[in-house]
Amino acid sequence: MSASFEQVRGESLDAALSRARDFLQVAGVASPWADAQLLAAYALEEELGEPVSLGRVQSLALLGQPAPQALASLVEGRGQRIPLQHLTGQAPFRSLTLEVGPGVFIPRPETELLVDHALAAYRQLLAEGLADAQGDNLLLDLCSGSGAIAAALATEEPGNRVLAVELDPQAAAYTRRNTADLGVEVLEGDALELPRGLEGQVALIATNPPYIPRGAYQLEPEVADHDPELALYGGGAEGLDFPLALLGRAAELLKVGGYLIMEHDDSQGPALAAAFAAAGFERVESLQDYGGKPRYTAGYKASRAPKNVKE
Ligand SMILES: C[S@@+](CC[C@H](N)C(=O)[O-])C[C@H]1O[C@@H](n2cnc3c(N)ncnc32)[C@H](O)[C@@H]1O
């Protein structure tokens, strides 16, 4: 993009916000007004040295506050379609603020909903006596990236043993940083192999693996240019090669009655539901995201191995 968003000497926050919104809109940013305000909040926080809510941004704009110095370069960067979260170095996820940046997948709002389902199922396992009410259950986040799922599980159901597995060393550094104070065990390596020695012992697996079918979509620049490739593509024509392999591994790790929930592309629901049943899961369900699209498949490991499952 050739246009630039220059600092205007003595410009008010109010005027700079309007200009930023228009600039981001022209640059093709999906939510230009929200992003302009979020960047202003971040720049004001840096300048004032204290937290600044979006409501406060509005109040300060009304009161004639000057635009913060750092806003221009932030808006400029966002206009180049650098993800907002890379500019601020932070991503909100449920009650947490995670550290993110180049080299790690930015957690998405739909994965917050995956955690809701995982926690509801975990509480159901407790009610059914399939999880230990004293805690000490094994909860896994396979393909952990920023550690979002693991961190949420550890925060919202404390007292359990939570493991996070991440293959990419750069991403795993974020997994470790974001879960360091939460007692999560981070394993760096292939989720088709790790953790070892816990087969048949895991109560719950919540996973958002790479699943995009390559070439199926025109990805936005924020995704195509900034999310790591390893985080995106599931492999094979349908993007299902890795998710299906992970399903097989999850079936080995779970104990009988244990719960698996997997996020996936909205085209993959029927194939995954069939694969869950074939892999020995029961009460298999397809769950929808905020947009009403089938985004997660979940089920409980059955007490008996499936019959007539073809390899
Ligand atoms: C879609 S991202 C999800 C990250 C995080 N769970 C979230 O929801 O924000 C998928 C993650 O899986 C990791 N990954 C890809 N292949 C893997 C493998 N074989 N074993 C472990 N992690 C893998 C990627 O590096 C990436 O961090």
The ligand as an SDF file (V2000), in Angstrom:
LIG
                    3D

 27 29  0  0  0  0  0  0  0  0999 V2000
   -4.2330  -23.6830   14.4930 C   0  0  0  0  0  0  0  0  0  0  0  0
   -2.8110  -23.5230   15.5170 S   0  0  0  0  0  0  0  0  0  0  0  0
   -3.6210  -23.5550   17.1010 C   0  0  0  0  0  0  0  0  0  0  0  0
   -2.8190  -22.9950   18.2240 C   0  0  0  0  0  0  0  0  0  0  0  0
   -3.6120  -22.8760   19.5390 C   0  0  0  0  0  0  0  0  0  0  0  0
   -4.0310  -24.1710   20.0160 N   0  0  0  0  0  0  0  0  0  0  0  0
   -4.8160  -21.9740   19.3700 C   0  0  0  0  0  0  0  0  0  0  0  0
   -5.9300  -22.5010   19.3370 O   0  0  0  0  0  0  0  0  0  0  0  0
   -4.6490  -20.7670   19.2250 O   0  0  0  0  0  0  0  0  0  0  0  0
   -2.0950  -25.1330   15.3690 C   0  0  0  0  0  0  0  0  0  0  0  0
   -0.7850  -25.3340   16.1240 C   0  0  0  0  0  0  0  0  0  0  0  0
   -0.3580  -26.6930   15.9290 O   0  0  0  0  0  0  0  0  0  0  0  0
    1.0450  -26.7280   15.8180 C   0  0  0  0  0  0  0  0  0  0  0  0
    1.3970  -27.9880   15.1700 N   0  0  0  0  0  0  0  0  0  0  0  0
    1.3630  -28.3010   13.8640 C   0  0  0  0  0  0  0  0  0  0  0  0
    1.6960  -29.5790   13.6740 N   0  0  0  0  0  0  0  0  0  0  0  0
    1.9430  -30.1090   14.9030 C   0  0  0  0  0  0  0  0  0  0  0  0
    2.3310  -31.3910   15.3700 C   0  0  0  0  0  0  0  0  0  0  0  0
    2.5460  -32.4070   14.5390 N   0  0  0  0  0  0  0  0  0  0  0  0
    2.4950  -31.5630   16.6940 N   0  0  0  0  0  0  0  0  0  0  0  0
    2.3010  -30.5380   17.5630 C   0  0  0  0  0  0  0  0  0  0  0  0
    1.9460  -29.3030   17.1800 N   0  0  0  0  0  0  0  0  0  0  0  0
    1.7610  -29.0880   15.8670 C   0  0  0  0  0  0  0  0  0  0  0  0
    1.3650  -25.4800   15.0430 C   0  0  0  0  0  0  0  0  0  0  0  0
    2.7020  -25.1250   15.1770 O   0  0  0  0  0  0  0  0  0  0  0  0
    0.3830  -24.4860   15.6740 C   0  0  0  0  0  0  0  0  0  0  0  0
    0.9620  -23.8490   16.7750 O   0  0  0  0  0  0  0  0  0  0  0  0
  1  2  1  0
  2  3  1  0
  2 10  1  0
  3  4  1  0
  4  5  1  0
  5  6  1  0
  5  7  1  0
  7  8  2  0
  7  9  1  0
 10 11  1  0
 11 12  1  0
 11 26  1  0
 12 13  1  0
 13 14  1  0
 13 24  1  0
 14 15  1  0
 14 23  1  0
 15 16  2  0
 16 17  1  0
 17 18  1  0
 17 23  2  0
 18 19  1  0
 18 20  2  0
 20 21  1  0
 21 22  2  0
 22 23  1  0
 24 25  1  0
 24 26  1  0
 26 27  1  0
M  CHG  2   2   1   9  -1
M  END
$$$$
